Amino acid sequence: MRLCCPSNRLKKFLQDRTESVPFEEWKELPDVRYLSEIDAAEKFCNEGDYKEAIAHYDIAIDLVPDMQNAYTGRADAKLEFGLLTEAMTDLISLLRFHSVPFSFSNIRESISWRWKMLKLYGLRFSLHLFVSIVGRRFWLTANANSNLRKAKSATDQGKYKEARRYYKNAINLYSETIDLKEKTGITYNSRGWVRYLLGQFENKLGNIEEAEYCYQFAIDDIDTAFKSNPKLSRVRAAFYHTRGAAKAALGDHHEAIEDFNESSRLRPKKALYYHDRGLSKEALGQHEEAKADFAKAKELDPKLEK
């Protein structure tokens, strides 16, 4: 992902500041506020909070509309956040900065520029049509799932900052989906599961307090998910399992087992539910019961490892 950096003009502006301008007045100048907004946008991009980053890029562009770097950064943030048609609009704005007036002396360059504009407009229309057909919820969920896969891949490669950014972006994308108020129970569970996984990730890195926050937020998500009163057994089973996993991670194994009991009752052929219940029983010293759960999990899924 490309990030904005101050232009030479702004660097020179900062170097040329004199003490004759009071600091309080100086920091409110549009160019200075622009830099502050760009710094904030970059910070949020690095944290995976692209929605907040876009808001800061919006302010930066309002302050100094002719700075191309802000459009580039905002387009990148929108792409990461699944706002493809909006990103295309920023790329069109960028290309307009390099418009080539039509004349016979530069007819080749002029036609080339217009062809690029036509392709961008065509791509924006196609993307808008595609998202309209598949639905906004489907598109956001697909992007969230993609970020989750990227997070796991980055973790396996030891790219922890990158992995954290992907996890947080997945959570934010699910939050956007929840705002659509369509099948929110399932989406709350999906967000809760990613929060649980982020907690596991933080725990492995030694960030215990941050991990505990993630687990508690995951439990809160599932409590909210149950308010949607899901009818399907497999859906309710998934809710119980996510909450049980988060409770187990917090060390509350007795309540975790209660949730795992429900998940395995509702979906008795799901090996993972027995496996995770076995882990909680083992943590409580219930070794024989744990062995029985592990054996059942192995019977249902021979590939599942303890």
N, C-alpha and C positions, 0 to 999 in steps of 0.2 A: 504494500500500500504506500502510495506517495503521500508525503506530508508537506504542508506549506512551510516555507521559511521566509524571513523578511527579505524583501527585495533590496537591491542596492540603493534605491531611492530612500527607503525607510532607514537603512543603516546610516546613510549620510545624514538624514534628518536627525537621528539620535546623536550622532557625533557632533553636529553643529549646534546642539542646544547650548544656550548660554545661561548663566546664572541670573541674567536680567529678567528672565521669565520665571515667575513664581512657580514652584513645583506643583502646587495644587491646580494652578491654571494650565500648566504644561501637560499634566497627565490626562486632562480632559480634552486635549486636542484630538481631532478625528484620527490622525495617523497613529498617535500613541495608543488610543483606545483600540484601534484596529489590531495593533500588535498584541495587546492584552487578550483580545477575543481569539486571535489565531493561536496564541499559546494555550488558552483554555480548550479550544477545539482539539488541538493536538493531544493534550492531556487526556481528554475523554476518549479520543480515538485509541490511544494506547491502552486504555482501560476496557475497551470493548463497548463503551457507551456511545454508540454512533448517533443515537437520537439526540442526545445532549450536545454532541459535537456539531451536528447539523444546525442546531439552534444558535450556537456561537458563530458558526460560519455565516449564517443569515445576518447576524448583527454586524459582522466584519464587512460584509458586502454592502450593507446599507450605509456604513460609515465611509468606505472608500470603494465605490463601485467599479473602478477601473483596474483593480489589482487581480491579475489573472490567477495567481497562486491560490487565492481563496476559492475560486470556482473549481479549480483542480481538486483541492482538498475536500470541498463539499461533494463533488461528484464521486470521489472515492468513498466517502462516508456513506453516501446514499446507495452505492453499489453494495457495500458490505451489509447495509441494513435492508436490502431487498427492494429498494425504491428505484427500480431500473428506468422507468420512463422519466422520473424526475432527474435522474443522473444524466440521461440523454439530453434533457433540457439545458443542464449546466454545460455539457460538452458543446452543444450548439452555441451557447453564449460565448464559450471560449473561442470557437472558430470565428465568430463574428469580430473578435478583436483583430483578426488577421484577414479581414475582407479585402478582396482584390477588385477594384472598380473595372468595369468592362471597357476595354479599348483595343484597337487593332494592334497596338504595339506590345501588349501583354495578353493577347487572346488565349494563349495556352494556359497561363497561370490563372486567368479569370475563369476559364471553363473548368479547370481542375478544382478550384475553390468551390464553385457552384455544385460540382459533382459530389464533393465531400459533404456539403450541406444537405444535398438531396438524399444521400445515403443515411445520414444521421436522422433526418426527418422520417425516412422510411423505416429505420430500425425502431425509432420511438413509437411509431404507429403500430408496428408489428408486436412490440412488447406490450403495449397498452391493450391491444386486442387479445393477446395470449392470456394476460392476467385477468382480463374481463371474462374470458371463457372458463378458465380453471377456478376462478374465484380468489378473492383476496386472502381468505383464511387458508386455503390450500397452499397458496404461494408463500405466505409467511411461515407456515408449518414446515414446508419443504426446505426453506432457507434455515430455519432453526435446526432441523435434523442434519442439514449439511454442515452447519457450524459445530454441532455435537460430534460428528464424525471427524472433522478437522481437529477438534480439541483432543480427541483420543489419539489421533495420529501424531499430533505435535507433542503430546505427553510421552508417547513411545519413543520419540526422537530426542527427548530431553529438552525440547523448546518450551520451557515452562511459562514464560511471559506470553508467548503466542497462544499457548493452550488456554491460559486464564482468560485471555481476550475473547477467544472463541466461545468458551463456556458462558461468559457474561453476555455476549451478543446473542447466544441462543436463548438465554433467559429473557432478555429484552424483546426478542422477536416473539416469544410466547406471550409476553405481556401485551404486545401490540395485538396479538390474536385475541386475547381475552377481552380487550377493549371493543372488539367487534360484536361481542355478546352472542357468539354462535358456538354451541356445544362447549360451553365454558368449563364444565366439569372435567371433561377429558383433557382440555388444555391446561387446567390447573394441575392435573396429575402429571402431565408432561413437564410443566415448569418445575413442579416439585421434585421430579426425578432428576432433572438436570441440576437443581440446587443440591440434591443429595450427592450427586457425582462430583460437583464442585467442592462440596465438603470433604469428600474422600480425597480429592486432589490436594486440597489445602492441608489436610491432616498429614498426608504423606510428606509434605514439605515442611512440616513442623509448625504450621500456622493454626494452632489448636483453637484459639478463640474465634478466628475467622471461620473455621470449619464448623464450630458449634452454632454460630449464627446461621450458616447455610442449612444445617440439619433442622433447626427450629423453624426457619422459613419454609422448609419442605413440609414439615408437619402442618404448619398453618395453611399451606396450599391444599393439602389433602383434606383437612377439616372443612375448608371452603368447597372443595370438589364434592364432598358428600352431600352438601346442601342442594346440589342439583338433582339428588334422588335418582341415581342411575338405576336402570332396570336390568341391564344385561349382567349376567353373572361374571363374565370375564372382565368386564369393566370394573365392577365392584371389587373383584379379586385383585386387580392391578392397583386400585386405590389403597386397599389394605396392605398390600406388599410394600408399596412405596413408603407409607407411613411407618410400617414395621421396621423397614431398613433404616429409616432416619432415627427412630427411637432406639434401635439397637446400637447405632453409631454414637448416640448420646449416653449409652450405658444402661438404658432403661429396658433391660431384657425381659422382665416380666410382662410389661405392656406390649413389647415387641412380639412376644410369643402369642399373645392374644390376637394381635393383628394377623400374624402368620397362620394361626389356626383358622381364621376366617377366610384368608386367601386360599389356603389349601382345601378348605371345605367347599368353597365356591368353584374352584378349578382344580380338582384332585389329580389331574394328569400333568400338572406343571411342575417339573423337577426343581426349578429354582426356589419355589416356595418351601419345599421340604428342606432343601439345602440350607437356606438362610435361617429357618427355624432351628435346624440342627446346630448351627453356629451359636445361636443365643442360648440354647440348652447347654451346650458345651461350656459357654462362658459362666453359666450358673452352677456348673459342676454336675449337671444331669447327664452323665456320660453314656449310660445305657440308652436313654431316650434319644440322645444325640446320634448315637450309632445307628439306631433304627431309622431316623430321618435321613441320614446320609445314605444308608442302604436303599431306601425308597427312592431317593433322588437319583442314585446310580442306576437303579432298575429302569426308571423312566427315561433317563438320558445318560447313557454310558460315557459320553464325552465330557460330562460335567465333572470338574475337579473340585476337591474340597478347598 
